[in-house]
C-alpha cells in the first residue's frame, strides 16, 4: 500500500494483494520508519456502514471504508473510492483510495508485479 499526502488530501494506492487483504480481513496496515522508534503507521479498514473518512491519532493515519462500498469497488473495474471530510466551514480533507496500476513506462527501481494491470496499456 502506498501513501501520498499533499495539502488537505490523503491518497492510498492498493496493490492486488492489499485488495485481497482488505476484502478478506477488513484491514491493511503499512508504515514508514523515520528513525529508531519513530514511525508513521497508515491503515485502511472497513466498517459495516457509514461514510469514507480518515483520522489521525498518535502516529497513525486511519482511512475507513464502508463494507458495501468496498465490495462494489473491489469487484468492478472502478478505479477509486473518494470521500470528503469537513474540517471547518471552509476546508475539507479529501480522501482517495485507488487501485495501483502498473506504469505504462517501466521504471528500473519499481517492482510492479503485484499491481493491477494498467487499463491504458495497449495489447
N, C-alpha and C positions, 0 to 999 in steps of 0.2 A: 504494500500500500504506500502510495506517495502522498505527501502533504505539501500544499502550496498555500502560503498566506501572503496576501497583498492588500494593503489598506484594510477596509472593513469587509474582506472576503476570505473565506476558508474553502479550499478545494481538496477533496480526496480523490485519488485515482486508484481503482482496484484492478488487480490482475485477475486472471481466471481462478487461481487458487484462493485469492481473497474472496471472490464472489462465492465460491463453494463454501468457504468457511462461514461467511455471514449468513448464507441461506441455511446451512446445516446446523449451526451453533448459535446464531444470533449475535456474534461478537468477533471482531477482528481488532487486534492491538499491534501497534508498532511503536518504535521510539527512536529518538536520536540522542546520543550522549555527547555533551559538550565538554565535560571534564569528569574526573572520577567523582561519582556520587551526584552529578548534576545532569539529569536527562529530562527531556520533554517526551511525555507519552501522548500518543494520539490514538483514538479508538473510534470505531464505528460499531454501533449496536442497534438492535431493534427493540421496539416496544409494541404491545398489542394494538394501540391506536394513538391518535394524536397527530401532531404536525412534525415536519422536518425541523429540527432545532439543533443548536450547538451550545455548549457550555465550557467554561474554563474554570478549573478549580485546582489549587495546588500547582502541580507541574503537569497537568493533564488536560487535553482538549478532547471533549466527547461530542461526537456527532450522532444524532439519533434519528432513525427512520422508522415510520410505522410499518408493521409487518405486511399489510396488504400492498402498500406502495412498493416495498422491496420485492415482493413476489412478482408483481407485474413487471417491474423493471428488469429483474434478473432473467426472466423467461421470455423476453421480447427483444426486438432489435433496438429498443430505446437506448440512447447513449447515456443519458444523465437523469438525475433527480435533483431538483432545486428547492430551496427554501429561503425565506426571509424572516429574520428576527428583528422586531422593532426594539431599538435601543433607547431612543428618545423620540420626541415628536418629529425630529428632523433627520435622524440617522438610523440606518439598518445594518445588520450583519448579513451578508449574502453567503449562502451555503450551497455548494455544488459538489455532488458525488457523481463520479462518472467512471465508465469502463475505460481502462487504459489500453489503447491500441498500439500495435507495432508502428514504428516510424516508417514513413514512405522512403526516407533516405537512411540506410543503415549507419549506425554510429559504432565506432570501434570499442568504446568503453561501456556500452549499454547491452545488458542481457535482456532480450525481449522474447525469450522462449515461452514464458508464461503469460504473455499479454494477449489480448483479444486480437483476432485478425483485423487488419485495417480495412474498413468497407470501401475506402477510396483507392485501394491498390488494384491496378489493372491486372486482369487474369491472363 
